[in-house]
């Protein structure tokens, strides 16, 4: 039995959703005579012709807030299913997939990496096309150093293999799918990052990203999210979402939009500088009222993404409008 609070909450949610949620243990991670399961939860319509959204968190063990945001959202969804007819009807037209705790071993150890010392966000077989920051961009020197990619030529870590399995089975076969991966630890603002991380070149679906952002600004005009390609801040080797996005490009008739929510943890440290003396405090809100505020704020963002996925046909641009959106997006994010 695990004493990991986030894993215990996830298993309570699984019990709460019995009969409503499909549950699968994708793999187990061993650590000091303990076994930590990596769960996939799914609800909604499994029809592969319908859109789907995947919610992912806990890739970095230190960033507990990402898992907590997803668990709060999932618990609220299950509570609403008992009475919310609009949600019941929507789930007939969309598939929801959750992997809230991808790296339970790292979270147990309070490390960014998994128990093998590998940073799961530097572990995919993708090399940056340009120079990356020393160490931060991913390296193969030693698992004792942060941002270690893993040994060259070795298979991806089991946690990443489980993640890829879910994306390949649940998201990529569909005409439209979206993924949101929850992280913390960069900057004073909440950022929404999209590929590429390994290259400064614009992605083919830049028009769709801009259309989604403008839709969000129209429906939530007082938000403070900053949308941008990750490469605008720094480039990395081995980004798992770049890897999956590039694989999705093999089928030009389908759209896969992987997004990363990078919660601005520096703001929490700015408000309470004593958090700098805690490894958890650098990546997570410590004050209880601040934690509750973060959970509330991102609930609306996740709910928006779920509804936007379901209604993608109504906001995705086509023809000349799409070309104009692509041009505006390139001018905004890729030209000085």
FENUR-V239668 format. One record per backbone hydrogen bond with DSSP energy under -0.5 kcal/mol. CO is the residue of the C=O (numbers start at 1). NH is the residue of the N-H. If there is no record, write none. Layout:
co->(CO;CO)
nh->(NH;NH)
//
This chain:
co->(3;4;5;6;7;8;9;10;11;12;13;15;17;17;22;24;24;27;28;29;31;34;34;35;36;37;38;38;40;41;42;43;47;51;52;53;54;54;55;56;57;58;59;60;62;63;63;64;65;66;67;68;69;70;71;72;73;74;75;76;77;78;79;80;80;83;84;85;86;87;89;90;91;93;94;95;96;97;98;99;103;104;105;106;106;112;114;118;118;119;120;124;126;133;134;135;137;139;142;145;147;148;151;157;158;159;160;161;162;163;164;165;166;166;167;167;171;175;176;177;178;179;180;181;181;182;183;187;187;189;190;191;191;192;193;194;196;197;198;198;203;205;206;207;208;209;210;211;212;213;214;215;216;220;225;226;228;229;230;230;235;238;239;240;241;242;243;244;245;247;248;250;251;255;256;257;257;258;259;260;260;261;261;262;263;263;263;264;264;265;266;267;268;272;273;274;275;278;279;280;280;287;288;289;290;291;292;293;294;295;296;297;298;299;300;301;302;303;304;305;306;307;309;311;311;312;312;318;318;319;320;321;322;323;324;325;326;327;328;329;330;330)
nh->(5;8;9;10;11;12;13;14;15;16;17;18;20;21;42;26;40;38;30;36;34;31;36;37;29;39;26;27;24;98;22;96;50;95;178;97;56;180;99;182;102;103;61;63;64;66;67;68;69;70;71;72;73;74;75;76;77;78;79;80;81;82;82;83;84;85;88;89;90;91;92;93;45;51;45;53;43;55;41;57;107;108;109;110;111;61;117;114;120;122;123;126;238;137;136;138;237;149;145;148;139;119;154;161;162;163;164;165;166;167;168;169;170;171;171;172;174;255;52;257;54;259;56;183;261;58;263;266;267;191;226;193;262;228;260;230;231;236;129;130;206;209;210;211;212;213;214;215;216;217;218;219;220;223;227;192;194;232;233;234;133;124;243;244;245;246;247;248;249;250;251;252;254;177;258;179;259;195;181;193;262;183;263;191;185;186;265;267;268;269;270;271;272;275;276;277;278;282;282;283;284;291;292;293;294;295;296;297;298;299;300;301;302;303;304;305;306;307;308;309;310;311;312;314;315;315;316;321;322;323;324;325;326;327;328;329;330;331;332;333;334;335)
//
